[in-house]
Amino acid sequence: MAFAVSSNFAVAGPDQVSILLGSHHVGATRSFEEVNPGLFLTWTEVAIGQRVDLTVGAFRNSYGDGSIAVSGAYPLYRTENWGFDLFAGLAWYPGNGDQFNHAVDDMVPLGGVQMRYRNLFIQALPGGGNAVDATLTYGLTFPLN
């Protein structure tokens, strides 16, 4: 994703902060931690022709360990109160990469849709692990202006 970053990203601070609160593992065949606090910073519309948001953050993953992630989000629909985006990225799951169908060591590809209503967000990721059909994550997001 680094090749897609414009010069604005390097000189401007993030535009929003998101606080991850938790997750729900749809169709889980084993137990997961559903309280997953995390903090993410987003630079809006800084990549690929000023159209894609870039996000970086850290969180407690569903295996009880710390993880970091980077992602890009392409907006499909946005108003002041609503948002609907496609997103893709990578997350580092130290020691847990083997829990996923697709991973390179402990680097796991992520992708899905994210929705926002005012300050609330939810992300839906199709099942990428060996024991879930899908994962829903949720939290709060705030502008930094």
N, C-alpha and C positions, 0 to 999 in steps of 0.2 A: 504494500500500500504506500510505501514511502515515495515511490516514483510519482504517485498521483497528487502529492501534497503541493499546494501552491506556496509562494513566498509569504502570503498572508499568515499562514499557519505558524511560521517561524517567528514572526514579530508580534502577533496579537495573542492575547490570553484567551482562555476558553470562554464560550458563550453561555454554557449552562453546566449545572452539576446535577447528577442523578444519584439517588440513594436507593440501592437495591435492598429490599426488605426480605424477600423470600421467594419460594418456588413451589410448584406442585408438579409431581411426576405422574402423568396420565398413564394408566395401565401398568403401573410399576409391579414387577414380580419380586421385588425385594424392598427393604426400607431404605429411605434416603433422608438426609437432613433437609428439612423444608424451611428452616430459618437460615437465610444466607445473606447476612449484612455485607454491603459493599459500597464503594464510592467510585463514581465515574465522572470524568470531565469530557465535555463535548465541544468541539469547534465546528460550528455550523457552516455549511456551504463553502468549504475551503479546498475541496479536491475535485478533480475531473470536471473542469470547466465551471468551477464554483457551484456545483450542483450536489455534491455528496458531503455529508457530515462525517467527521472522524471522531471516534471516542476511544479513550483509554481509561482503564481502571483496575481495581483490585477488589476481590470479594472472597467470602468463605464459601467454598464449593459444597456440593451436596454429599461429598465424601468426608467432610469435616476438616479439610485442608485449605490453605490459602491458594488462590489462583490469581493470575493477571490476564487481561484480555485487551485486544485492540479490535476495532470494527469500523466499518463504513456503512452508512445508511443512505439509501436513495429515497427521497420523498415522493410518494405517489399522490398524496392529498394532504394539504395543511391549511388550517385556518388558525385564528388566535386560540380557539378552544380545542380543536381536534387535530390529530395527525395520524397518518397511516403510511408506514415506510417498509421497504424491504431492507434487510441488513445481512451482512456477511462479515466474518472475521476469524480470528484465531484466539484460542485460550490455552494457557499453560496449566495443566493439571498434574502437578508433580507427583510421580509415583502411581498415577491412576490412568495413564494413557491406554493401558490394556483393557480398561472398562468400556471402551468405545469401539464401534464398528470401524471407524475411520480415524486414524491418528498416526502421526509420525513421532515415535517415542511418546512424549507427554504433551505434544502440541496437537490440539484438537480443533478441526474446522467447525465453525458455527454458522448458522444461517437460519433465516426465518422472516417473520413479519413482526413489526412492533406497532402498537397503537397507543395513542395518548389522548386523554380527555383532561383538559386543564393541566393540573400538576400530577395526575396519576398516569402511570404507564404500565403496560403489560407486553410481554414478548412471548411469542409462540415459536418454539423450535421443534421440528419433526424429530422423532426418535433417532438419536444418533448413538445411543448406548445399547448395551446388551440386554437391558432389563426395563425399558420404557418405550411407550408408543410416541410420546411427546413430552416436552417440558414447557411449563408456563412459568415465567418469572414476572415479578411485579415490584413496583416501588413508586417513588416520588421524584419529580424533576423540577428544577427551579432555574430561571434565567439568572445570569450573572451580569447585570447591567446597572 
